[in-house]
């Protein structure tokens, strides 16, 4: 009986799946953070570029 409990406690069959899940969650959090921080800046740069192209002005 005790050996059966020890065997059950030593099994780590699902551990790698949990680790991969945590890794994917961490990567997703980093991507969301980067998009949140840089999203407005990139949008403003594209807006400036498109307005300069459509206006054909030399002041850009």
N, CA, C and O atoms as a CHARMM CRD file, in Angstrom:
* protein
*
  240
    1    1 UNK  N      0.81900  -1.19500   0.00000 PROA 1      0.00000
    2    1 UNK  CA     0.00000   0.00000   0.00000 PROA 1      0.00000
    3    1 UNK  C      0.86600   1.26300   0.00000 PROA 1      0.00000
    4    1 UNK  O      0.60400   2.19800  -0.75600 PROA 1      0.00000
    5    2 UNK  N      1.88100   1.28500   0.83700 PROA 2      0.00000
    6    2 UNK  CA     2.75500   2.45700   0.91500 PROA 2      0.00000
    7    2 UNK  C      3.54400   2.62500  -0.37900 PROA 2      0.00000
    8    2 UNK  O      3.74500   3.74900  -0.84000 PROA 2      0.00000
    9    3 UNK  N      3.98600   1.53400  -0.95800 PROA 3      0.00000
   10    3 UNK  CA     4.72700   1.63600  -2.21900 PROA 3      0.00000
   11    3 UNK  C      3.83400   2.15800  -3.33700 PROA 3      0.00000
   12    3 UNK  O      4.30800   2.85700  -4.23300 PROA 3      0.00000
   13    4 UNK  N      2.57500   1.83200  -3.29600 PROA 4      0.00000
   14    4 UNK  CA     1.63300   2.33300  -4.30600 PROA 4      0.00000
   15    4 UNK  C      1.44700   3.84700  -4.17100 PROA 4      0.00000
   16    4 UNK  O      1.36500   4.55400  -5.17600 PROA 4      0.00000
   17    5 UNK  N      1.38400   4.33300  -2.96200 PROA 5      0.00000
   18    5 UNK  CA     1.25800   5.77900  -2.72800 PROA 5      0.00000
   19    5 UNK  C      2.52000   6.49400  -3.18700 PROA 5      0.00000
   20    5 UNK  O      2.45000   7.55000  -3.81600 PROA 5      0.00000
   21    6 UNK  N      3.66700   5.91700  -2.87300 PROA 6      0.00000
   22    6 UNK  CA     4.93300   6.52500  -3.29900 PROA 6      0.00000
   23    6 UNK  C      5.02800   6.58900  -4.81800 PROA 6      0.00000
   24    6 UNK  O      5.48600   7.58900  -5.37200 PROA 6      0.00000
   25    7 UNK  N      4.60500   5.54000  -5.48400 PROA 7      0.00000
   26    7 UNK  CA     4.62600   5.51200  -6.94800 PROA 7      0.00000
   27    7 UNK  C      3.71100   6.58500  -7.51700 PROA 7      0.00000
   28    7 UNK  O      4.06000   7.25800  -8.48700 PROA 7      0.00000
   29    8 UNK  N      2.55600   6.73900  -6.91800 PROA 8      0.00000
   30    8 UNK  CA     1.60800   7.75700  -7.37500 PROA 8      0.00000
   31    8 UNK  C      2.18100   9.15500  -7.18700 PROA 8      0.00000
   32    8 UNK  O      2.01200  10.01500  -8.05200 PROA 8      0.00000
   33    9 UNK  N      2.84800   9.38800  -6.08100 PROA 9      0.00000
   34    9 UNK  CA     3.41300  10.70900  -5.81700 PROA 9      0.00000
   35    9 UNK  C      4.60700  11.02000  -6.71000 PROA 9      0.00000
   36    9 UNK  O      4.88400  12.19200  -6.96800 PROA 9      0.00000
   37   10 UNK  N      5.31200  10.01800  -7.18200 PROA 10     0.00000
   38   10 UNK  CA     6.49000  10.23400  -8.02200 PROA 10     0.00000
   39   10 UNK  C      6.15400  10.46400  -9.48900 PROA 10     0.00000
   40   10 UNK  O      6.98400  10.98400 -10.23600 PROA 10     0.00000
   41   11 UNK  N      4.97000  10.09200  -9.90700 PROA 11     0.00000
   42   11 UNK  CA     4.61900  10.23200 -11.32600 PROA 11     0.00000
   43   11 UNK  C      4.54500  11.70400 -11.70600 PROA 11     0.00000
   44   11 UNK  O      3.98700  12.52400 -10.97700 PROA 11     0.00000
   45   12 UNK  N      5.11000  12.01400 -12.84200 PROA 12     0.00000
   46   12 UNK  CA     5.08800  13.39500 -13.33700 PROA 12     0.00000
   47   12 UNK  C      4.68300  13.42500 -14.80300 PROA 12     0.00000
   48   12 UNK  O      5.27000  14.15500 -15.60100 PROA 12     0.00000
   49   13 UNK  N      3.68900  12.63900 -15.15300 PROA 13     0.00000
   50   13 UNK  CA     3.28200  12.53300 -16.55000 PROA 13     0.00000
   51   13 UNK  C      2.71900  13.83400 -17.10000 PROA 13     0.00000
   52   13 UNK  O      2.96200  14.15800 -18.26200 PROA 13     0.00000
   53   14 UNK  N      1.98500  14.57800 -16.31200 PROA 14     0.00000
   54   14 UNK  CA     1.37800  15.81300 -16.79400 PROA 14     0.00000
   55   14 UNK  C      2.21500  17.04800 -16.53600 PROA 14     0.00000
   56   14 UNK  O      1.81000  18.15600 -16.88800 PROA 14     0.00000
   57   15 UNK  N      3.37100  16.87600 -15.93000 PROA 15     0.00000
   58   15 UNK  CA     4.18900  18.03000 -15.56500 PROA 15     0.00000
   59   15 UNK  C      4.69000  18.78100 -16.78500 PROA 15     0.00000
   60   15 UNK  O      4.69600  20.01200 -16.78400 PROA 15     0.00000
   61   16 UNK  N      5.10600  18.08300 -17.81500 PROA 16     0.00000
   62   16 UNK  CA     5.64000  18.78100 -18.98300 PROA 16     0.00000
   63   16 UNK  C      4.54700  19.56600 -19.70100 PROA 16     0.00000
   64   16 UNK  O      4.81700  20.63800 -20.24200 PROA 16     0.00000
   65   17 UNK  N      3.32600  19.05400 -19.71400 PROA 17     0.00000
   66   17 UNK  CA     2.22600  19.78700 -20.33700 PROA 17     0.00000
   67   17 UNK  C      1.94200  21.07100 -19.57400 PROA 17     0.00000
   68   17 UNK  O      1.67200  22.10800 -20.17900 PROA 17     0.00000
   69   18 UNK  N      2.00000  21.00800 -18.26100 PROA 18     0.00000
   70   18 UNK  CA     1.78700  22.20400 -17.44700 PROA 18     0.00000
   71   18 UNK  C      2.91000  23.20300 -17.68300 PROA 18     0.00000
   72   18 UNK  O      2.65900  24.40400 -17.78500 PROA 18     0.00000
   73   19 UNK  N      4.13000  22.72600 -17.77100 PROA 19     0.00000
   74   19 UNK  CA     5.26400  23.61500 -18.01200 PROA 19     0.00000
   75   19 UNK  C      5.15100  24.29700 -19.36900 PROA 19     0.00000
   76   19 UNK  O      5.41300  25.49400 -19.48500 PROA 19     0.00000
   77   20 UNK  N      4.76300  23.54500 -20.39600 PROA 20     0.00000
   78   20 UNK  CA     4.57000  24.14900 -21.71300 PROA 20     0.00000
   79   20 UNK  C      3.43400  25.16200 -21.68400 PROA 20     0.00000
   80   20 UNK  O      3.52000  26.20500 -22.33100 PROA 20     0.00000
   81   21 UNK  N      2.39200  24.87300 -20.95600 PROA 21     0.00000
   82   21 UNK  CA     1.28200  25.81500 -20.83000 PROA 21     0.00000
   83   21 UNK  C      1.71500  27.11100 -20.17100 PROA 21     0.00000
   84   21 UNK  O      1.32700  28.19400 -20.61100 PROA 21     0.00000
   85   22 UNK  N      2.51100  27.01000 -19.12400 PROA 22     0.00000
   86   22 UNK  CA     3.02400  28.20900 -18.46100 PROA 22     0.00000
   87   22 UNK  C      3.95700  28.99300 -19.37300 PROA 22     0.00000
   88   22 UNK  O      3.94400  30.22400 -19.36800 PROA 22     0.00000
   89   23 UNK  N      4.75900  28.29300 -20.14800 PROA 23     0.00000
   90   23 UNK  CA     5.66400  28.95500 -21.08500 PROA 23     0.00000
   91   23 UNK  C      4.88700  29.71000 -22.15600 PROA 23     0.00000
   92   23 UNK  O      5.22400  30.84800 -22.48300 PROA 23     0.00000
   93   24 UNK  N      3.85600  29.08700 -22.69900 PROA 24     0.00000
   94   24 UNK  CA     3.02300  29.74100 -23.71000 PROA 24     0.00000
   95   24 UNK  C      2.31200  30.94800 -23.11300 PROA 24     0.00000
   96   24 UNK  O      2.20400  31.98700 -23.76400 PROA 24     0.00000
   97   25 UNK  N      1.82900  30.82400 -21.89200 PROA 25     0.00000
   98   25 UNK  CA     1.16000  31.95100 -21.23700 PROA 25     0.00000
   99   25 UNK  C      2.12400  33.11100 -21.01100 PROA 25     0.00000
  100   25 UNK  O      1.74500  34.27000 -21.17800 PROA 25     0.00000
  101   26 UNK  N      3.35500  32.81400 -20.63500 PROA 26     0.00000
  102   26 UNK  CA     4.34400  33.87100 -20.42200 PROA 26     0.00000
  103   26 UNK  C      4.69500  34.56800 -21.73100 PROA 26     0.00000
  104   26 UNK  O      4.81000  35.79400 -21.76800 PROA 26     0.00000
  105   27 UNK  N      4.86400  33.80900 -22.79600 PROA 27     0.00000
  106   27 UNK  CA     5.16700  34.40500 -24.09800 PROA 27     0.00000
  107   27 UNK  C      4.00600  35.26300 -24.57200 PROA 27     0.00000
  108   27 UNK  O      4.21800  36.35100 -25.10800 PROA 27     0.00000
  109   28 UNK  N      2.78800  34.78900 -24.38100 PROA 28     0.00000
  110   28 UNK  CA     1.61200  35.56700 -24.77700 PROA 28     0.00000
  111   28 UNK  C      1.52500  36.86100 -23.98200 PROA 28     0.00000
  112   28 UNK  O      1.16700  37.90200 -24.53400 PROA 28     0.00000
  113   29 UNK  N      1.84700  36.81200 -22.70100 PROA 29     0.00000
  114   29 UNK  CA     1.81700  38.01900 -21.87600 PROA 29     0.00000
  115   29 UNK  C      2.85100  39.03400 -22.35100 PROA 29     0.00000
  116   29 UNK  O      2.57900  40.23500 -22.36200 PROA 29     0.00000
  117   30 UNK  N      4.02300  38.57000 -22.73900 PROA 30     0.00000
  118   30 UNK  CA     5.05700  39.47100 -23.25200 PROA 30     0.00000
  119   30 UNK  C      4.60700  40.10400 -24.56200 PROA 30     0.00000
  120   30 UNK  O      4.79800  41.30400 -24.76400 PROA 30     0.00000
  121   31 UNK  N      4.01400  39.31900 -25.44900 PROA 31     0.00000
  122   31 UNK  CA     3.53900  39.85300 -26.72900 PROA 31     0.00000
  123   31 UNK  C      2.45600  40.89700 -26.50700 PROA 31     0.00000
  124   31 UNK  O      2.47500  41.95300 -27.13900 PROA 31     0.00000
  125   32 UNK  N      1.51800  40.61400 -25.62000 PROA 32     0.00000
  126   32 UNK  CA     0.44900  41.57900 -25.32700 PROA 32     0.00000
  127   32 UNK  C      1.03900  42.85200 -24.73900 PROA 32     0.00000
  128   32 UNK  O      0.60300  43.95000 -25.08600 PROA 32     0.00000
  129   33 UNK  N      2.01200  42.72400 -23.86400 PROA 33     0.00000
  130   33 UNK  CA     2.64800  43.89700 -23.27800 PROA 33     0.00000
  131   33 UNK  C      3.36600  44.75200 -24.30300 PROA 33     0.00000
  132   33 UNK  O      3.26600  45.97800 -24.27000 PROA 33     0.00000
  133   34 UNK  N      4.08400  44.11900 -25.21000 PROA 34     0.00000
  134   34 UNK  CA     4.80400  44.85800 -26.25100 PROA 34     0.00000
  135   34 UNK  C      3.82900  45.55600 -27.18300 PROA 34     0.00000
  136   34 UNK  O      4.03100  46.71700 -27.53900 PROA 34     0.00000
  137   35 UNK  N      2.77100  44.85600 -27.58100 PROA 35     0.00000
  138   35 UNK  CA     1.77500  45.47100 -28.46000 PROA 35     0.00000
  139   35 UNK  C      1.09600  46.63300 -27.74900 PROA 35     0.00000
  140   35 UNK  O      0.84000  47.66900 -28.36300 PROA 35     0.00000
  141   36 UNK  N      0.80400  46.47300 -26.47500 PROA 36     0.00000
  142   36 UNK  CA     0.16900  47.54600 -25.71100 PROA 36     0.00000
  143   36 UNK  C      1.08300  48.76200 -25.61800 PROA 36     0.00000
  144   36 UNK  O      0.61900  49.89400 -25.75600 PROA 36     0.00000
  145   37 UNK  N      2.37100  48.54300 -25.38600 PROA 37     0.00000
  146   37 UNK  CA     3.30000  49.65800 -25.22900 PROA 37     0.00000
  147   37 UNK  C      3.65300  50.33000 -26.55600 PROA 37     0.00000
  148   37 UNK  O      3.76600  51.55500 -26.61500 PROA 37     0.00000
  149   38 UNK  N      3.82600  49.55300 -27.60600 PROA 38     0.00000
  150   38 UNK  CA     4.28600  50.10300 -28.87400 PROA 38     0.00000
  151   38 UNK  C      3.18000  50.31100 -29.89200 PROA 38     0.00000
  152   38 UNK  O      3.42400  50.90700 -30.94000 PROA 38     0.00000
  153   39 UNK  N      1.98500  49.84400 -29.62200 PROA 39     0.00000
  154   39 UNK  CA     0.89900  49.91500 -30.59200 PROA 39     0.00000
  155   39 UNK  C      0.56800  51.32400 -31.01800 PROA 39     0.00000
  156   39 UNK  O      0.42400  51.58700 -32.21200 PROA 39     0.00000
  157   40 UNK  N      0.44300  52.23500 -30.07700 PROA 40     0.00000
  158   40 UNK  CA     0.09100  53.61600 -30.39500 PROA 40     0.00000
  159   40 UNK  C      1.19600  54.29800 -31.18600 PROA 40     0.00000
  160   40 UNK  O      0.91600  55.04800 -32.12100 PROA 40     0.00000
  161   41 UNK  N      2.42700  54.05000 -30.82500 PROA 41     0.00000
  162   41 UNK  CA     3.55600  54.65200 -31.53000 PROA 41     0.00000
  163   41 UNK  C      3.60300  54.19100 -32.98200 PROA 41     0.00000
  164   41 UNK  O      3.80400  55.00100 -33.88700 PROA 41     0.00000
  165   42 UNK  N      3.42000  52.91700 -33.20100 PROA 42     0.00000
  166   42 UNK  CA     3.43800  52.38500 -34.56500 PROA 42     0.00000
  167   42 UNK  C      2.26600  52.94300 -35.35700 PROA 42     0.00000
  168   42 UNK  O      2.42200  53.29700 -36.52600 PROA 42     0.00000
  169   43 UNK  N      1.10800  53.02300 -34.74300 PROA 43     0.00000
  170   43 UNK  CA    -0.07300  53.56700 -35.41800 PROA 43     0.00000
  171   43 UNK  C      0.15600  55.01900 -35.81900 PROA 43     0.00000
  172   43 UNK  O     -0.18100  55.41300 -36.93500 PROA 43     0.00000
  173   44 UNK  N      0.72300  55.81200 -34.92400 PROA 44     0.00000
  174   44 UNK  CA     0.99600  57.21900 -35.23800 PROA 44     0.00000
  175   44 UNK  C      2.00900  57.35500 -36.37100 PROA 44     0.00000
  176   44 UNK  O      1.86400  58.22300 -37.23200 PROA 44     0.00000
  177   45 UNK  N      3.02200  56.51200 -36.37700 PROA 45     0.00000
  178   45 UNK  CA     4.01500  56.56500 -37.45200 PROA 45     0.00000
  179   45 UNK  C      3.40000  56.21700 -38.79800 PROA 45     0.00000
  180   45 UNK  O      3.70600  56.86100 -39.80200 PROA 45     0.00000
  181   46 UNK  N      2.53900  55.20800 -38.83300 PROA 46     0.00000
  182   46 UNK  CA     1.86200  54.86300 -40.08400 PROA 46     0.00000
  183   46 UNK  C      0.92100  55.97700 -40.52400 PROA 46     0.00000
  184   46 UNK  O      0.80600  56.25500 -41.71800 PROA 46     0.00000
  185   47 UNK  N      0.25000  56.61500 -39.57500 PROA 47     0.00000
  186   47 UNK  CA    -0.65100  57.71900 -39.92500 PROA 47     0.00000
  187   47 UNK  C      0.12200  58.89000 -40.52400 PROA 47     0.00000
  188   47 UNK  O     -0.30600  59.47600 -41.51900 PROA 47     0.00000
  189   48 UNK  N      1.25900  59.22800 -39.92000 PROA 48     0.00000
  190   48 UNK  CA     2.09300  60.30600 -40.45800 PROA 48     0.00000
  191   48 UNK  C      2.58600  59.96600 -41.86200 PROA 48     0.00000
  192   48 UNK  O      2.58400  60.81500 -42.75300 PROA 48     0.00000
  193   49 UNK  N      3.00200  58.73400 -42.04900 PROA 49     0.00000
  194   49 UNK  CA     3.51200  58.31300 -43.35400 PROA 49     0.00000
  195   49 UNK  C      2.43200  58.38200 -44.41500 PROA 49     0.00000
  196   49 UNK  O      2.67900  58.88600 -45.51100 PROA 49     0.00000
  197   50 UNK  N      1.24700  57.88900 -44.11500 PROA 50     0.00000
  198   50 UNK  CA     0.16800  57.92400 -45.10800 PROA 50     0.00000
  199   50 UNK  C     -0.28000  59.34200 -45.40400 PROA 50     0.00000
  200   50 UNK  O     -0.62900  59.64800 -46.54400 PROA 50     0.00000
  201   51 UNK  N     -0.27900  60.21400 -44.40800 PROA 51     0.00000
  202   51 UNK  CA    -0.66700  61.60300 -44.68000 PROA 51     0.00000
  203   51 UNK  C      0.39200  62.30600 -45.51900 PROA 51     0.00000
  204   51 UNK  O      0.05500  63.13600 -46.36300 PROA 51     0.00000
  205   52 UNK  N      1.65100  61.99200 -45.30500 PROA 52     0.00000
  206   52 UNK  CA     2.71100  62.58500 -46.11800 PROA 52     0.00000
  207   52 UNK  C      2.65200  62.08000 -47.55500 PROA 52     0.00000
  208   52 UNK  O      2.88400  62.84300 -48.49300 PROA 52     0.00000
  209   53 UNK  N      2.34700  60.82000 -47.72700 PROA 53     0.00000
  210   53 UNK  CA     2.26500  60.26400 -49.07600 PROA 53     0.00000
  211   53 UNK  C      1.07400  60.84800 -49.81900 PROA 53     0.00000
  212   53 UNK  O      1.18500  61.20700 -50.99100 PROA 53     0.00000
  213   54 UNK  N     -0.06400  60.94300 -49.14300 PROA 54     0.00000
  214   54 UNK  CA    -1.26300  61.44000 -49.82000 PROA 54     0.00000
  215   54 UNK  C     -1.19500  62.94600 -50.06500 PROA 54     0.00000
  216   54 UNK  O     -1.76700  63.43200 -51.04100 PROA 54     0.00000
  217   55 UNK  N     -0.51500  63.68800 -49.20700 PROA 55     0.00000
  218   55 UNK  CA    -0.42000  65.13900 -49.37300 PROA 55     0.00000
  219   55 UNK  C      0.70200  65.52300 -50.33200 PROA 55     0.00000
  220   55 UNK  O      0.69300  66.62500 -50.88100 PROA 55     0.00000
  221   56 UNK  N      1.64000  64.65300 -50.53400 PROA 56     0.00000
  222   56 UNK  CA     2.81100  64.90400 -51.37700 PROA 56     0.00000
  223   56 UNK  C      3.52700  66.19500 -50.98100 PROA 56     0.00000
  224   56 UNK  O      4.03400  66.92800 -51.83000 PROA 56     0.00000
  225   57 UNK  N      3.55500  66.44500 -49.71000 PROA 57     0.00000
  226   57 UNK  CA     4.22500  67.66200 -49.24900 PROA 57     0.00000
  227   57 UNK  C      5.68900  67.36000 -48.95700 PROA 57     0.00000
  228   57 UNK  O      6.06900  66.21700 -48.70300 PROA 57     0.00000
  229   58 UNK  N      6.48800  68.39900 -49.00000 PROA 58     0.00000
  230   58 UNK  CA     7.91900  68.24000 -48.74400 PROA 58     0.00000
  231   58 UNK  C      8.25500  68.51100 -47.29200 PROA 58     0.00000
  232   58 UNK  O      9.42300  68.42100 -46.91400 PROA 58     0.00000
  233   59 UNK  N      7.26800  68.84300 -46.45900 PROA 59     0.00000
  234   59 UNK  CA     7.54500  69.16500 -45.06400 PROA 59     0.00000
  235   59 UNK  C      7.59200  67.92300 -44.17500 PROA 59     0.00000
  236   59 UNK  O      7.82800  68.04600 -42.97300 PROA 59     0.00000
  237   60 UNK  N      7.37900  66.77200 -44.71600 PROA 60     0.00000
  238   60 UNK  CA     7.36300  65.54700 -43.89700 PROA 60     0.00000
  239   60 UNK  C      8.73200  65.10400 -43.62500 PROA 60     0.00000
  240   60 UNK  O      8.93000  64.09300 -42.95200 PROA 60     0.00000
